[in-house]
Amino acid sequence: MTRILGGFAALLGIMISLAGAAKAQTAAAEPAVSNAPQDDTKGPSTKEWVRVQQNDSGEPVAMQVAIVRYEGTPPGARRPVTVDLIGAVHVGDAAYYRRLDRRFRQYDALLYELVAPQGTIIPRDQKASTRNPLGAIQGGMKSMLELEHQLERVDYTQPNFVHADMSPDELFAKMDERGEGLVQMYFRLLGQGIAMQSEQTAKGESFDADLIGALFARDRARKLKIAMAKQMTQMDVFLSAFDGEDGSTLITERNIVALKVLSREIEGGKRKLGVFYGAGHLNDMDERLRTDFGMEPTKQWWLNAWDLRPKSQRRRGR
């Protein structure tokens, strides 16, 4: 049973990380928990896209998502350009999405993930669909963790927003071409989940125990967020292993599509661009920006996606 729960937990985590696959229509000092972006004085680290920030007492106070800036003159560009990789977690605090919305307006083009037909328009205040499995899971996570859903908080009607993902037909055709059936995908996920759980057990950690304890805690939503945040910080390693040497449709092929759109926008004269994609995609994108675009990371910020403090501290503004 423990292994099943561990596999399910990993599967749930990857679904959150890759939530854009749903159709639109269907360590440290006390952080500034004001959701203001924090410069990373140590310089950009492109191996860590999600982290749990702790206060001086070792208590988790925020789950943060990275934004990393790349600079250079890629093929097709007439002048140097900047590209920001912006990690998405798809369910977060309202303040996190307000901060992102303000940031998104600064870009000449903001590329976003969404497996949907080309030309799909996401209405403002779109309600997340519960008619597909991913939408249903995200809706449950939103309620259980007392968070907001990305589709309901991000304004996709902004004129600089550019769809940079596959259509459902393209996704399933590529999965068929690669022989990636749902059963094979499930067992690959299950295997990686078990491996990750074994590693946690060796460290004396247990997500299942944290999850069960959180379900019976008085501040259930906060405890669940802390348990899930710890899992999210390991998703990069998990997805890299899941992707394998030949990659996968969910990560590799979608990234190829996204960066083709990025090349098109650069060749069209755009100089300040952002790519808003699930954090699990960004290790692969980082490598492609370096090797294919000749760009290097120059700056990093961290945004608070989940406030993990007790409600009493939030009310006092601590």
N, C-alpha and C positions, 0 to 999 in steps of 0.2 A: 504493500500500500504506500509506503514511504517513497519508493521509487516512482510509482505512478504519480503521486502528488508532485514529486520533483520534476518529472517530465512535463506535467501539466503546467507547473509554474513557469518553466522555461518557455513552453509554447505560448502561454499567456503573455509573457514578456515580449517575445518576438512579434506577436500580433500588435501589441501597443507600438513597438518600434516601427513596424511596417504598416501602420494604420492607413497610409495613403492608398493602399490597394483596394479600398472600398470605393464604390462609385459615389459621386456627390449626391445624386438624386436617390438613389435607392439607399581634513586634516589641518587644524588651522585655527586662526584667530576668529573671533566673532565676525561674521560677515554683515555687510550692510543689508539687512533684510527689507530694504525699501524697493527692491527690484531695479535699482539703478545699475547699469552695467558696471562690472568691476574689471579694471585693467589687470592683467596678469603680469606682475613685475618680473617674473622669471622668464618671460618670453613665451612664444607659442609652443604648445605641446600638442602635436597632431595625433597622438596615440590615446588621448583621453578626451572624450566628448561629453561624458556625463559624470558628475562627481557628487558626493555627499559632503557638504561643508559642516564642520563641527565647531563648537565653541571651545573655550579654554578648558572646560570640564569634560570634554570628550562627548558631549551630547550632540546628536544631529540636529541642525537648525534649518538646513535648506538643501534641496536637490537642485543642482545647477547644470545648465547646458551651455556648451561652448559655442562661441562665434570666432572663427579664425579667418584673418584677412591674408590674401595672397596677392602678390604684385609681380608684374612682369609685362613683356610684350609678346604675347602668344602669336602663332601663325595666323595671318589674316588681319591682325591689328595694325592700324596705322600709327598708333601712339601707345604708351604704356597704359595698362588698365589695372583695376583692382577687382578681385572677386572675393566675396565673403561667403564661406560655408557656414550656414546657420542651422544648428541642430534643432530638430523638432521632436517633441515627445507626445504630442497629439491630445493629451489631456493634461491640463495645468491650471494654475491659479489665474483668475481674471486679470490681475495686475501684470502677469507675464505676457498675456496676449495684448494688453494695452501697450506695453513697452515695445513689443514686436511691431505692432501696427504703426507706431510712430517711426520706428527705424525703417520699416519697409518703404516709406514714402521718400527716403533719401536716395533710393537707387534709380538708375536709368532703366533697369530691368530687374525684376524679382522673379526668378524661376521657382516654380513650386511643383511638388509631387501630387499626383492624383491619377489613379488608373481609371480613366474615363474617356469617352469618345472625344476626338479633337473638336474644339469649338464649344465644349460644355461650359456653361456659365453657372457659377455657384452664387445664388442670390444672397444678398446680405441677410444676416440673421437666419441662415439656413439651419434647419434642425437636422441633426445627425440621423441617418437612416437606421432603423432597427430591423429592416427586412433582409439584411445579409448578416452572416456570422460575425464579421469584424465589427460592423456597426453595432450589433447587439452587445458584443463584449465591451466595446468602448462606452456604450451607454451605461452598462452596468458598472464599469470602472468609475465613470464620472460620478454616479450617484453614491457608490460605496466609499469613494475617497473624498467626496465633497469638493470636486474639481469642476472645471469647465472643459467643454469639448472644442477642439481647434476649429472645426467647420462652423461652429456657432459663434466664434469670437473673432476670427480673422476676417477682415474685409477683402474678399477676393475680387471685388468689383473695381478695385483701383486700376487705373489705365496702364500702369507699369507692370502689372502682373502677367506672367507668361507661363502657360501650361508647358511642362517639360517632363512628360511621362508617356507610358504606353496607353493604348486603348485596351479594353478588356479582350477584344479579339486578338490583338497583337500579343498580349500577355499569354493567353492560353495557347496560341499557335507556337510561340517560342518555347513554352513548357513542353508541348508535344514534341517539338523538334529535338529538345534536349532529353526527352524521356523522363520528364519530371512530373509524374502523376501524383495525385494528392496522397495516395497511400505511401509511396516512396518518400515524399516530403515529410509526412507525419513521422515515419520511423526514423528518418534522419534527424528530425527535431528531437524525438524521444531519446535517441542515442546520445545526442549532444547534451540534452538535459540531464541524463543519468551521469554522464562524465562530469558535468559541472557540479552536480550534487555531491559526487564522490570527492571532488576537490574541496568543497565546502566542509564536508564531514571530516576530512583530514585536518582541517584548520580548526575544528571544534565548533563550526557554525552549522546552523540548520534553518533553512528558509521555512520548511514545513512547521517547525516548532514556533518560529516567529509568527507565522501566519495564524496558527491555531491560537496562540496567545493573544494576538491582536483581535481576533474575532470575539474574544470574551472580555476584552479590556473596556473600561469605562469610556476612554477616548479612542474608540475603535478606529475612526477614520484616520487619525494621526498615526496610530500604531501600524495600520495597514500601509499607509504611505511610506513610513520608515522602512518596513519590510520590503515593499516593492522597490523603493529607491535603491536599496542595497543590491537588488537583483539587476536593476537597470544599469548600474555602474559596470556590470560584468557582461552586458549585452554585446559590446564590441568584440570581446574575445570569443563569445559564444557564436556570433554571426560569422566571424572570420573562419572558425572551424566548420560551421555549417556550410559556408560558401564553397569550401574545398578548392583544390588546385584549378579546376576548370570553371570556377565561379558558379553562379546560379542565375535563373531568370529574375528572381525577386530582388537580387542585389545587382549583380554584374550587368545584366542586359538592360535593366531600367536605368542604371547609371550611364551606360553608353548612350542611350537615347537622350538623357538629360544633358549630357555634355555636348552632344551634337547640336542641341538647341542653344547651348551656351556659345559654341563656335559661331553659329548663325548670328546671334545677337552682337557678338564682338565684331564680326565682319561687317555688320550693319552700322557700326560706328558707336555702339554703346561702350562707355568707359568705366562706369561704376555699376557693378552687378552683384546680386546676391543669389544664392542657391539655398532654398528652404526645403530641407529634406530630413527624413528620419535619421537620428544619430547613427543607426546601424549602417547607413550607406556611406558615411563620411570617410572612413579609413580608405576605402577603395577610391573615392573621389579625390582625396588628398594625393594619392599616388598618381592618379591620372593627370591632375593639375601640374604636378612636378614633371612627369615624364613626357606627356603629350603636349602640354601648353607651355612648358618652360617657365613656370611660375614658382615662387617660393613664399612660404608663410612668413609674415612680418609682424603680426600683432594678434593678440587674443583677448577676448572679453568673456566673462561668465555672467549669465543671467539666471536669476532665481526662478525656477519653474514651479517648484513646490515649496511652500513654507512649512517646515516640519516642527516648528515650535508649538508649545501648548497654547491654546486659545487665550489663556489669561495673559501670557506675555505679548501676544499680538495686540490685544486690546490696550495694553499699557504702552504700546509702541516701542517695546524693548527690542 
